[in-house]
Amino acid sequence: MNLFLKRTDFALDIGSTHVRVFEADKGVVLDASIEDLVDEATFRDRGERLAAVCRTAFVRVGARRRFVSRIKRVLLSVPSGIGEVEKRVYEDAARSAGASVVFLIESPMAAAIGAGCEVSNAKATTVVDIGASHIQAVVISLAGIVAVRETARTENVSPDRLADLVRTVISDCLAKGRYNLVDDIARCGIVLTGGGAQTPGITDALQTALNLPVRIADDPQLAVIKGAGVVLGQLDVLRRSRAKTPTNWTALLIFVLIIAFVSNSLGKLIKGVIGLFTR
């Protein structure tokens, strides 16, 4: 047994039916059904389930050894809008599996990043994530989630239900006076992520129902974990930001804006937003 294993960083996307793991410098190293990893009937609560899934996933990818862990930091994708207690459940689960430091990212934000969307600028990004058990429609602007709506997914993905969900988030933007974002949605359209995005004919049907452009992300079922992997590569920036901000979400906002500064030359905008958190 090697007692001097190199410690590395991992990102995890734990869905209702699948768990995916991204390892720094390697990419996606695990995409498995949860029932293949653990017996869900044995858990008393969500925390136990999450902890068991994390531990088993890390064992499967070789991140845990007996007596020795090579897990340095873990980035977990979490549902949008959860409270502090639920965040702590995710954090504790990752730590119990051997993580030294835990960061969180909202799944819709990770999906948008993984789909190649420019989430840091003022223009609206609209993502519909069609998961195994839930469907979420979100509008993102300036690295923040402006509007989000969620519904349970039945066995079949109905274009009409998706269209109603999108119309609702658009209505939310209008109610908040964000008319410019509605204009962006009309011009830029919708990005579909999640395994349900591969439903035959869903793109054309939704495009017809909404009269908006609709596209499917590359590898839509991997959008969340790939987006988390992008963020994973910048954890040093995120960790420095975290020490100055009260929540992981604020730190993540600053992180994404810093990346936009480098890649999109949005210097003035980013300096102004970051200034709000450093005054």
Beta strands, then each sheet from edge to edge (+ up, - down):
strand 1: 8-14
strand 2: 18-23
strand 3: 27-33
strand 4: 64-65
strand 5: 68-69
strand 6: 71-78
strand 7: 101-106
strand 8: 125-130
strand 9: 134-141
strand 10: 144-152
strand 11: 190-193
strand 12: 214-216
sheet 1: 3+ 2- 1+ 6+ 7+
sheet 2: 4+ 5-
sheet 3: 10+ 9- 8+ 11+ 12+
end
